[in-house]
Structure formats: C-alpha cells, structure tokens
C-alpha cells in the first residue's frame, strides 16, 4: 500500500492525551529498524489500537520495541508526513485527531474521487479485473464471519484500490493515496458498529454488479451513498471520542458549573 508523503488537512487540538504506552506489534526481523518501527506504529494507529490524541513518546516506544530512540524518531517523522501523526512545539508527537469539519472535507473529497474512479472503471475494467472483484467478495464475507476486523479492513481497502486501478488514471490514484491513510484511522472504529460491515459488503456487491454491466451513472450513485454513509457513521461515532468535538470542553465546563 502506498504511503503518501504529505500531511494533509489541519492539525486538530485534542484534549489531554492518554498517558499509557501505545499498543505495538513485535518488530519484523526483515526490515531496518526505522522501517520496522514505522510499520509497528502504522499498524497500531491504522488498526485503531493506538487512539487519536495519544501522545507518542520516543523513549517509551523505544523501550517497548527494544531499540534506540533514533529509529523511533525516524518513524515518527514518516508518520507525520503521512498525516497520521502531528508534532506540537514543546509537546511532542501525537496521533492525529480530526475535527468534524476535517472529516467532512476528507470524505467529500473521497466521494468525488471515488465516484469518478468508478465511472472510469465502468469504461476501462478488464474481464480479469471483474473476476477478481467478484471473487474478492468472499474474502470480506469470511472475515466478517470470523470476526476478523483486521482482515475485513484489508478486504475493504483492497476492493476500493482495485476499482481505482481499473480506472487507469495515475493522477487520480495519486490524489486518492493522500486521503486513504487518514481514512483508515477513521474506519478503525466504524467497522465495529453493528451492521456497518455487512451493509458495506452489500453495497460492494451492488457496485461490482453495476460495474460489470457498465452502468456508470448508477455505480456513481451507489459509490456516493457508500462513502457518505460512512461519513455519517464516523461523525456519529465521533460523539464518543473518535472525531474531536470543538464544543466539548465548553459543554464539560458548563456541566461542572451546574454541580
């Protein structure tokens, strides 16, 4: 999966960051230390195991991964370039949190790009690519049956990427790559919503059928509904902390004053 190098969007200002050490996977033995630290942190952030707003302390991470702080800092700089981490002066690195406005802007752009990609895919997709899309549906269904949300997230990402490739427009793919990583952070919680993954799979089936029939306008409508319904789910989950609510501190203060 491509890792864009731009930060994208405005940095949010989350409330007091959690103090606990981030949940990291063991390091792979096949990569250099900086790359290995990057992969471990990336998986933790995108997989939802490290919450938005969490402070990422190089010394704590280095101790947890049994390496020095130099490769950890290298990894954090890469993640900052991906737009997954923000660095605040005199405070350090934090997992990026999103305001509701940022989420809406991100998903509006995603909807525009993915609707255009599905239109082009209807014109340019090959029989082999169509066959792969149909077969790939079983991967998502199996992940859902097994309750394997990491596998489901990979299935979802790969399906959307395949439609984007079928559009055969390198500029479109590049622009989408800049949004995809940030979308993955937000998706980490929506896939836990009851009914959301199964609903998404049904929409994927509908999309693939429309692409196979070369019905571009109908496919665009389904894609737009698919992306924007995910947006509304994300905003709804955000009430419980995924998306930063700019009014939350004020409401909290008001509640305290009533006690």
C-alpha positions as CSV (number, residue, x, y, z in Angstrom):
1,X,0.0,0.0,0.0
2,X,1.4,3.4,-0.9
3,X,2.3,5.8,1.8
4,X,1.8,9.4,0.8
5,X,4.3,12.0,2.0
6,X,2.1,15.0,2.6
7,X,0.4,15.8,5.9
8,X,-3.0,16.8,4.5
9,X,-5.6,18.7,6.5
10,X,-5.3,20.9,9.6
11,X,-4.0,19.6,12.8
12,X,-6.6,19.1,15.5
13,X,-6.2,20.1,19.1
14,X,-7.3,17.1,21.2
15,X,-7.8,17.3,24.9
16,X,-5.4,15.8,27.4
17,X,-3.6,12.9,25.7
18,X,-3.7,9.4,27.2
19,X,-0.5,8.6,29.2
20,X,-0.4,4.9,28.6
21,X,2.1,3.3,26.3
22,X,0.8,2.6,22.8
23,X,-0.2,-0.9,21.8
24,X,2.5,-2.0,19.4
25,X,3.2,-5.2,17.5
26,X,6.6,-7.0,17.7
27,X,9.1,-5.8,15.2
28,X,9.6,-7.6,11.9
29,X,13.1,-9.0,11.5
30,X,13.2,-8.4,7.8
31,X,13.3,-4.5,7.8
32,X,15.8,-1.9,9.0
33,X,15.0,-0.6,12.5
34,X,13.4,2.7,11.3
35,X,11.2,0.9,8.8
36,X,10.3,-1.7,11.4
37,X,9.3,0.9,14.0
38,X,7.3,2.7,11.3
39,X,5.4,-0.4,10.4
40,X,4.6,-1.3,14.0
41,X,3.4,2.2,14.8
42,X,1.5,2.4,11.5
43,X,-0.3,-0.8,12.2
44,X,-1.2,0.3,15.7
45,X,-2.6,3.6,14.5
46,X,-4.5,2.4,11.4
47,X,-5.7,-0.7,13.3
48,X,-7.3,1.5,16.0
49,X,-5.1,0.1,18.8
50,X,-3.5,3.5,19.3
51,X,-6.2,6.1,19.8
52,X,-6.3,9.5,18.2
53,X,-4.8,12.1,20.5
54,X,-2.4,9.6,22.1
55,X,1.0,11.1,22.8
56,X,3.8,9.1,21.2
57,X,6.9,9.4,23.4
58,X,10.0,8.2,21.6
59,X,11.7,6.9,24.8
60,X,8.6,4.9,25.8
61,X,8.2,3.4,22.3
62,X,11.9,2.7,22.0
63,X,11.8,0.8,25.3
64,X,8.7,-1.2,24.2
65,X,10.3,-2.1,20.9
66,X,13.8,-2.7,22.4
67,X,15.5,-0.3,20.1
68,X,17.1,3.2,20.4
69,X,15.1,6.4,20.1
70,X,16.8,7.3,16.7
71,X,14.8,4.9,14.5
72,X,11.7,5.7,16.5
73,X,12.1,9.4,15.7
74,X,12.7,8.5,12.1
75,X,9.4,6.5,12.1
76,X,7.5,9.4,13.7
77,X,8.8,11.8,11.1
78,X,7.5,9.4,8.4
79,X,4.1,9.1,10.1
80,X,4.0,12.9,10.3
81,X,4.5,13.0,6.5
82,X,1.6,10.5,6.1
83,X,-0.7,12.8,8.0
84,X,-1.2,10.2,10.8
85,X,0.9,12.0,13.4
86,X,1.2,15.7,14.3
87,X,4.1,17.3,16.1
88,X,3.4,20.1,18.5
89,X,6.1,22.6,19.6
90,X,7.4,21.8,23.1
91,X,4.9,18.9,23.5
92,X,6.0,16.2,21.1
93,X,4.2,13.8,18.7
94,X,0.5,12.8,18.9
95,X,-1.7,10.5,16.9
96,X,-3.7,12.8,14.7
97,X,-7.3,13.6,15.9
98,X,-9.8,15.1,13.5
99,X,-12.4,17.8,13.9
100,X,-15.8,17.0,12.4
101,X,-15.2,19.6,9.7
102,X,-12.0,17.9,8.7
103,X,-13.7,14.6,8.5
104,X,-16.5,16.0,6.3
105,X,-14.0,17.7,4.0
106,X,-11.9,14.5,3.7
107,X,-14.9,12.3,2.9
108,X,-16.5,14.8,0.5
109,X,-13.2,14.7,-1.4
110,X,-13.1,10.9,-1.2
111,X,-16.7,10.7,-2.6
112,X,-15.7,13.0,-5.5
113,X,-12.6,11.0,-6.4
114,X,-14.2,7.5,-5.9
115,X,-17.3,8.4,-7.9
116,X,-15.1,9.5,-10.8
117,X,-13.0,6.4,-10.5
118,X,-16.0,4.0,-10.6
119,X,-17.2,5.9,-13.7
120,X,-13.9,5.3,-15.4
121,X,-13.7,1.7,-14.2
122,X,-17.1,1.0,-15.9
123,X,-15.4,2.0,-19.2
124,X,-12.0,0.5,-18.7
125,X,-12.1,-2.5,-16.4
126,X,-11.0,-5.9,-17.9
127,X,-12.7,-9.2,-17.6
128,X,-9.9,-10.4,-15.4
129,X,-10.3,-7.5,-13.0
130,X,-14.0,-8.1,-12.8
131,X,-13.5,-11.7,-12.0
132,X,-11.1,-10.7,-9.2
133,X,-13.6,-8.2,-7.8
134,X,-16.3,-10.9,-7.7
135,X,-14.0,-13.5,-6.0
136,X,-12.7,-10.9,-3.6
137,X,-16.2,-10.5,-2.0
138,X,-15.8,-13.9,-0.4
139,X,-12.7,-12.6,1.5
140,X,-14.8,-9.9,3.1
141,X,-17.6,-12.3,3.9
142,X,-15.2,-14.8,5.5
143,X,-13.6,-12.0,7.6
144,X,-17.0,-10.9,8.8
145,X,-18.0,-14.5,9.7
146,X,-14.7,-14.9,11.7
147,X,-15.0,-11.6,13.4
148,X,-11.5,-10.7,12.0
149,X,-11.7,-6.9,11.6
150,X,-8.1,-6.5,10.5
151,X,-8.8,-8.9,7.6
152,X,-12.1,-7.1,6.9
153,X,-10.3,-3.7,6.8
154,X,-7.7,-5.1,4.4
155,X,-10.5,-6.6,2.2
156,X,-12.3,-3.2,2.1
157,X,-9.0,-1.3,1.3
158,X,-8.1,-3.8,-1.5
159,X,-11.5,-3.7,-3.1
160,X,-11.5,0.1,-3.3
161,X,-7.9,0.1,-4.6
162,X,-8.8,-2.4,-7.3
163,X,-11.6,-0.2,-8.6
164,X,-9.2,2.8,-8.5
165,X,-6.7,0.8,-10.6
166,X,-9.3,-0.2,-13.0
167,X,-9.9,3.5,-13.7
168,X,-6.4,3.6,-15.2
169,X,-5.7,7.2,-14.2
170,X,-2.4,7.6,-12.4
171,X,-3.2,11.2,-11.2
172,X,-6.5,10.0,-9.7
173,X,-4.7,7.2,-7.9
174,X,-2.1,9.6,-6.5
175,X,-4.7,12.0,-5.2
176,X,-6.6,9.2,-3.6
177,X,-3.5,7.9,-1.9
178,X,-3.1,11.1,0.0
179,X,-6.6,10.6,1.6
180,X,-6.6,6.9,2.1
181,X,-4.3,6.7,5.1
182,X,-6.2,9.3,7.0
183,X,-9.5,7.5,6.1
184,X,-8.0,4.3,7.6
185,X,-7.7,5.9,11.0
186,X,-11.4,6.8,11.0
187,X,-12.5,3.5,9.6
188,X,-10.9,1.7,12.5
189,X,-13.9,2.4,14.7
190,X,-16.8,2.4,12.2
191,X,-16.2,-1.2,11.4
192,X,-17.0,-2.1,15.0
193,X,-20.5,-0.6,14.5
194,X,-23.2,-3.3,14.5
195,X,-24.4,-3.8,10.9
196,X,-21.9,-1.5,9.3
197,X,-19.5,-4.1,7.7
198,X,-22.4,-6.3,6.4
199,X,-24.1,-3.2,5.0
200,X,-20.8,-2.2,3.3
201,X,-20.4,-5.7,1.7
202,X,-23.9,-5.5,0.3
203,X,-23.0,-2.1,-1.2
204,X,-19.8,-3.6,-2.6
205,X,-21.8,-6.4,-4.3
206,X,-24.1,-3.8,-5.8
207,X,-21.1,-1.8,-7.0
208,X,-19.4,-4.7,-8.7
209,X,-22.6,-5.8,-10.4
210,X,-23.1,-2.3,-11.8
211,X,-19.5,-2.1,-13.0
212,X,-19.9,-5.4,-14.7
213,X,-23.0,-4.1,-16.5
214,X,-21.1,-0.9,-17.4
215,X,-23.8,1.2,-15.7
216,X,-21.6,4.2,-14.8
217,X,-24.3,6.6,-13.5
218,X,-25.9,4.0,-11.2
219,X,-22.5,2.9,-10.0
220,X,-21.6,6.5,-9.2
221,X,-24.8,6.9,-7.2
222,X,-24.1,3.8,-5.2
223,X,-20.5,4.8,-4.5
224,X,-21.5,8.3,-3.3
225,X,-24.1,6.7,-1.0
226,X,-21.5,4.2,0.2
227,X,-18.9,6.9,1.1
228,X,-21.2,9.5,2.5
229,X,-23.0,6.9,4.8
230,X,-19.6,6.0,6.1
231,X,-19.0,9.7,6.8
232,X,-22.2,9.9,8.8
233,X,-21.3,6.8,10.8
234,X,-17.9,8.3,11.6
235,X,-19.4,11.6,12.8
236,X,-21.8,9.6,14.9
237,X,-19.1,7.5,16.5
238,X,-17.1,10.8,17.0
239,X,-19.5,11.8,19.7
240,X,-17.8,9.1,21.7
241,X,-14.3,10.4,21.0
242,X,-13.1,9.4,17.5
243,X,-13.8,12.8,16.0
244,X,-12.9,15.8,18.1
245,X,-15.8,17.9,19.1
246,X,-14.6,21.6,19.3
247,X,-17.5,22.4,21.7
248,X,-16.8,19.5,24.1
249,X,-14.6,21.5,26.5
250,X,-17.2,24.2,26.8
251,X,-20.0,21.8,27.4
252,X,-17.9,20.0,30.0
253,X,-17.3,23.2,31.8
254,X,-21.0,24.1,31.8
255,X,-21.8,20.7,33.3
256,X,-19.3,21.1,36.0
257,X,-20.7,24.5,36.9
258,X,-24.1,23.0,37.4
259,X,-22.9,20.6,40.1
